[in-house]
Amino acid sequence: MTSARFITRNSGVAIWRQIADQIRGDITAGRMASGARMPPEIELAARFSVNRHTIRSAIAALTKEGVLRAEQGRGTFVANSRKLIYRIGERTRFSQILATQVRETKGVLLSYRTEAATPEIAAALGMPAGDVVRIDTLHTADGNPVTCSTAWFDAARVPNAAEDYRSSGSITFALKAAGIDDYLRKSTIIAARHADADDLRHLQLSPGAIVLVATAINVDMDGRPVEYAKTRFAADRMEIAIDNKAL
């Protein structure tokens, strides 16, 4: 475990969050194995030079995020630290990518609306000013939330994106229903940021948690953009791998 010398007071980042991040880092780096029992609160409090309430806050956050698990009467343990691998390539399909890693994946429509395309969205979709269909979705793997996504489609070309996604849980199905039989990944830009309020709620994260954001453009077989999307990945649960042969 790391020591208290890495705690920065008056930094604007809560002490409990700094402790949680250091514990997470130890787990990710392999310094704490899956199934390992966490040290007692009093030991952690002494190690980080904080009170036990601060340690409880850090442990509670990591438990909520699935990094740790609490067993009544036994203590708190490191959960399975294996992350899912999301491989981005020429054909990026959520269910296919995770098919060999989990038993079940599911896509859920959270909300949708038709709105005027911003200059950013219009440029990404290669369309003049006009309306787009926006859908907000949640993906789960074996019942655990792993990604939230916001996607935009040219309303003139994919007018029923929301309805078709709601019935299928699949972007591929929604595009096929609009006459787009196949599509490829044109570009992906990956960044990291703190989860916002919606991501905290839907991905079941605690305040201060980090999400990876993949901003992507998919195109049809003629190279015409069909989807612009921003997908947020729970960083503690998923890793993103780039297929260099395709991108």
TACORTA-V102205 format. One line per field, one symbol per residue. ss: DSSP state (H for helix, E for strand, L for the rest). phi: phi as a letter, one per 30 degrees, with the letter a starting at -180 (. if undefined). burial: b if it has 9 or more other ideal C-beta (glycine too) atoms within 8 Angstrom, else e. A space follows every 50 residues. Layout:
ss: ???
phi: ???
burial: ???
//
This chain:
ss: LLLHHHLLLLLLLLHHHHHHHHHHHHHHLLLLLLLLELLLHHHHHHHHLL LHHHHHHHHHHHHHLLLEEEELLLEEEELLLLLEEEEELLLLLHHHHHLL LLLLEEEEEEEEEEEELLHHHHHHHLLLLLEEEEEEEEEEELLEEEEEEE EEEELLLLLLHHHHHHHHLLHHHHHHHLLLLLEEEEEEEEEEEELLHHHH HHLLLLLLLEEEEEEEEEEELLLLEEEEEEEEEELLLEEEEELLLLL
phi: .dcddcdcdhcjceeddddedddedddddidbdeidddddeddddddchb dddddddddddddddidcbcceickcbddeddcdccccbdccbedddcec cbdbbbcbddaaacbdddedddddcibdelcbccbcbbcbbhicdbbcbc bbbdddcbdceddddedcibdedddddcicdaabddabccbbadddddde ddchccejdcbccccbbcbddcidebabbbcccdddcbccccdddcc
burial: beeeeebeeeeeeebbbbbbbbbbbbbeeeebeeeeebeebeebbebbeb eeebbbbbbbbbbbbbbbbeeeeeebbbbebeebbbbbbeebebbebbee ebeebebbbeebeeeebeeebbebbebeebbbbbbbbbbbbeeebbbbbb bbbbbeebebbbebbeebbbbebbbbebebeebbbbebebeeeebeeebb ebbbbbebbbbbbbbbbbbbeeeebbbbbbbbbbbbbbebebbeeeb
//
